[in-house]
Amino acid sequence: MSTIQNSNTAAAGTAAADHKKPVRPGTVIIYLFLVFMAVIYLAPLVWIVLVSLKDNAGVNTDPFGWPGVLHFENYVQAFTMGKLGYAILNSLLVCGVTLVVSLFLGCMASFAIARMKWKLSEFINTFFMIGLMVPVHCILIPLFVRFAHLGLTNSRFGLMIPYITFSLSTVIFLMVNFFRSMPGEIFEAAAIDGCSIYRIFFTIAVPLSRTGLFVAGIMTFVGNWNELLMAMVFISDPMKKTLPVTLTYFVGPYATNYVQMFAAIVIAIAPTITVYCMFSNQIVDGLTAGAVKG
């Protein structure tokens, strides 16, 4: 009996070895390249965290070494002395309002472009796509002059307007392809049942496009959260500055407190990194869902 079992085990092992595919050199090269890219992207983040836990003497003597003593008080000092609390609230307010308005308007415009038949749909779509190619540096001075005449400078509302405008192009670019990938029979059946265009949009299109909205929202929020140039130009009141602008205050004309600056950078990038780590699968699914027609 034992002889039969041993022979069966040996046969099963031989069959598994026969079915085991050999590792291709191309696969090894791809994995090595991915590991290399991961190190390239993660090494600066690890270095920033290490520097934020040192003291200034440790940064000057051994900037790339491991901290001998962990100085967690750098985060407390950076948060209090840099007034990061006000900056975080300002960024949350501006980015939050921009996110809601741009998703609402962009989703409706995308549905109209993708699913409603009208003569100017492709022209409007191209018009919004041109917004992706316009750099902010080209329109910064005209915007500032116009906003100064309208009294919109040094206000959070004035900063939200260009944020919403630039975010609409990104949202429409993603959502138009997403709506076009949906089966048209769903909307036709709803129209036959007597649903209005508004009911079709809010009860059918929006729930089916939650993944696309999630991706567009993440990209919009992160892009506006890290935006520096317009926030620096349009806002002059320190109490209304957003987080990226407040980080520049740690760099002085004669000296720079590196440990507090790096601690503030960690505080600033921690929310975005956490969101990407938690919802990375949803982001990838949302980016690929609108690329293939279902």
N, C-alpha and C positions, 0 to 999 in steps of 0.2 A: 504493500500500500504506500509506504513511504517512497519507494522507488518511482511509483506512478506520479506522486505529488511532486517529487523533485524534477521528473522529466517535464511535467506540465509547467512548472515554474521556469525551467530553463527555456522551454519553448516560448512562453510568454515574454521572457526577457529578450529572446532573439527577435521576436516579432516587433517588440517596442523599439529595439535598436534599429531594425530595418525601416520602420516607419518614421524614425526620428530624422528630421531634415538637417542636412549639414548647414552650418552657419556660413552665409555668403560674405565675401570680403566687402561688398557694397554695404551690407547691413552694419558691419562693424564700423565702417567709415562714417556712416550716418550717425550711429550712436556716439562715436567719438566726437563728431562735430557738435552734436547736441550738448554733450557734456562740456565741451569747450565753451560754447555760447552761454551755458548756464553759469559757468565760472566767471565769464566776462561780465555778466549782468549782476551776479550776486556779490562778487568781490567788492565793488564800491559800496554797496549797502552794508556789508559786514564791517568795512573800514569806517564808515560813518558812525555806526553804533559803537565801535571800539574807541574812537576818538572822543565821542560824547561822554564816555565813562572815565576819561583820564582827567588830570589836571593840566594846567598850561605848561608846567615844567616838563611833564611827561610827553606832551605833544612836541615840544621843542627838541628834546633829547632823543626820543625814539618815536617818531610819528606813526610807524607801521607795526610797532610791537604790541604785545598784549598788556593791558593795564595792570600794574601791580596791585593797586587798590581801586575798587569800583566806587566812583564818585557819583552816586545817584542824585546828590543834591544839585548837580548841574541842571537837571530837568526842572527842579523846583525853581531855581534861580532864573532859568531861561523863561519859564512860564510867568513868573511874577515881574521880573525886571523888564522883560520884553513886552509885557502886556499882551500876551498871546490870547488871553481869554476874550478880550474885545475883538481881536483880529479873527479868531475862530468864529465868533458869533456873526461878525460882518460877512465872512465868507459863506457861512451856512445860510444866511438870509439872502444874499445876492445869488448864490448858486442854486438855492432851493427854489426861489421864485423863477429864476431863469429856466430851471429844469421843468417845472410844471407848465409854464406858458409855452415854451418851445415844443414840448411833447404834445400839448393840446393842439396848438396851431399847426405844427408840422404833421401830425397824424391826420388831421382833417384835410390838409392840402395834399398829402400823399394819397389818400383814398380818392380824392377828386381827380388827381392826375392819373392814377392807375386804373380806376374802375368806372369813371364817368366819361361819357363820350361828348367832347366839346372841342371846338376848333383850335383853341389856344393851349390845349393841355401839354403838348410837347414843347411849345415855346416857353411856357411857364416853368416846366421841368428844366429845360436848358438854362433859363434865367437863374434859377436857384443853384444849379450846378456851377455856374460861373462864379457864384459866391465862394465856392471852395478854392478857387484859384486866385482870389484877390487877397494879397497880403495886407495885414492890418497897418503896416507902416505907410502904405500909399494913401490911406484915408484918415490917418490919425490927426493930422493938422486940420483938414477941413471939418472933421467931426468936432474937434475941440473948439474951433471958431464958432461953428453953428451952435453947439451946446452952450458956449459962453453967452451968446446973444439970447438964447432961450432960458438962461438961468438954471441949466441942468448940471453944470459942473459942481464938483464937491458935494455930490449927492449920490446915495446908493441907487436911487431910481434912474439917474442919468447913466450909471454904469451898467444897469440891467439892460438898457435898450440895445447897445451894441452887442452885448453878450447874447441876447435873444436873437438878434439878426444873424450873427455868425453861426449860432447853434441850429437855426432853421435849415440851413443848407445840409448840415450833417444828418439831421433827423430825416429830412425828405429823401436824401440819397439812400439811406438804409430802408426806410419804410416803403418807398415806391416799389422797389424790387420785392419786398416782402409781400405787399398786397397783390402784386402781379403773379406771385407764385401760388396764390390761393385758387382753388377751383372755382370757376365762374358759376357753376351750377348751383352753388350754395346761395349766392346772391340772387340768381334768377328765381329759384324756388321761393325765397323770401318775398321777392317782389310779386310773384304770382299769388301768394297767400295774403297780399294786401299790406305788407310792411312798407312804411315810408322810407325815404333815403336816410333820414336821421335815425330811425329805429334800426335799420340795417347796419348803420355805422356803429351805433353804441351797443347793440345787443349781439351782433355777429362779428363784425370786422375787428372791433377793439379786443374782445376776449380771445379771438383766434390769433391776434398779433401781439400777445403779451410778451413772448420771447423777444421779438424784434424791438418792442418798446423798452424792454429791460436793457438790451444792448445799447440802443440809442441813448437811453437815460444815463447809463454808466459812462459812455464816451463823452456825453455833453457835460455831466457833472465834473468828471475828472479834468477835462480840458479847461473849464472855467475855474475850477479850484486852483489850478496851477498857473493861471494867466497872470502876468506881471505888468506888461507894458501899459495897457489901457487903464488898469487900476492905479498905476503910478502917476499917469498923466491927468486923469479925470478927478482923482480924489486927493485933496491937500490936507484935510483935517486928519490928524493922527488917530483920532478916535473912530474914524470911519474907514481906516485902511484895512484892506483884506490881508490874509495871512502871508501870501508871497511878498507883498510890499513890506510888511513888518519884519520879515527875515532880513531884509537889507539893512535894518538899523543896527544889527550886531557887527557890521563892518564900519569901523571908524576911520577918519582921515589919517590918523597917526598910529592907531593900534586896533587889533581885532581880537576879540575874546572867542577863540576858536571852539573851546569846549562848550560854551553856552550856545554858540551859533549852530554847532553840529547837533546839540541836544534839541534845539528848536527845529532843525531840519527833520530829525526823527519824528518829532511830534507832528510836523506838517504832513509827512508822507505816510505815516502809520495808517490813517483811515483808508487811503486809496489802496495801499498794499493789502490791507485786511479784506476789503471788498473784492479785489481781484482774486485773492486766494479762496475766499468763500464761494464765489460764484463763477469760477473759471470755466466750468463745464457749461453753464448756461450761456456764457458769453460766446464760447466757440459754437454751440448749437445755434444761437441766434445769428451769428455771422454767416453760417453755412446754410441756414434754413431758407433764406431768400435767394440763394444762388442757383438752386435747382427747382424747376417747376414741378409741382405735384399733380 
